[in-house]
């Protein structure tokens, strides 16, 4: 999913440089939406991982 974000961001930069502001704006909107979805999924995955492993690293005493 991160590669999709970078692809849309690159498309937006190229379109903006060439003067296609409509395409650039749409691409930036899609990239932002994908970024937030990726961020939420990452946080959920991190919470689930910590819950399954028992909290975090344990010290060996």
C-alpha positions in Angstrom: 0.0 0.0 0.0 2.9 2.3 0.6 4.0 1.9 -3.0 0.5 3.1 -4.1 0.9 6.2 -1.9 4.3 7.0 -3.4 3.0 6.3 -7.0 0.1 8.7 -6.6 2.4 11.3 -5.0 4.8 11.0 -7.9 1.9 11.3 -10.3 0.7 14.4 -8.5 4.1 16.0 -8.6 4.6 15.4 -12.3 1.1 16.5 -13.2 1.5 19.7 -11.1 4.8 20.5 -12.7 3.2 20.1 -16.2 0.3 22.3 -15.3 -2.4 19.6 -14.9 -3.8 21.0 -11.6 -7.0 18.9 -11.7 -5.1 15.6 -12.0 -2.5 16.8 -9.4 -5.2 17.7 -6.9 -7.0 14.4 -7.3 -3.8 12.4 -7.0 -2.8 14.2 -3.8 -6.3 13.5 -2.4 -6.0 9.8 -3.2 -2.4 9.7 -1.8 -3.6 11.3 1.5 -6.5 8.9 1.8 -4.3 5.9 1.3 -1.7 7.3 3.7 -4.3 7.6 6.5 -5.7 4.1 5.8 -2.2 2.7 5.9 -1.5 4.6 9.2 -4.7 3.3 10.8 -4.0 -0.3 9.7 -0.4 0.0 11.0 -1.6 1.2 14.5 -4.2 -1.6 14.7 -1.6 -4.2 13.7 0.8 -2.9 16.3 -1.9 -3.0 19.0 -2.9 -6.6 18.0 0.7 -7.7 18.0 1.3 -6.3 21.5 -1.9 -7.8 22.8 -1.0 -11.3 21.5 2.6 -11.2 22.7 1.7 -10.2 26.2 2.7 -6.5 26.2 6.2 -6.2 25.0 9.8 -7.4 25.6 10.4 -9.1 28.9 13.5 -9.0 30.9 15.4 -12.3 31.6 16.0 -12.5 35.3 
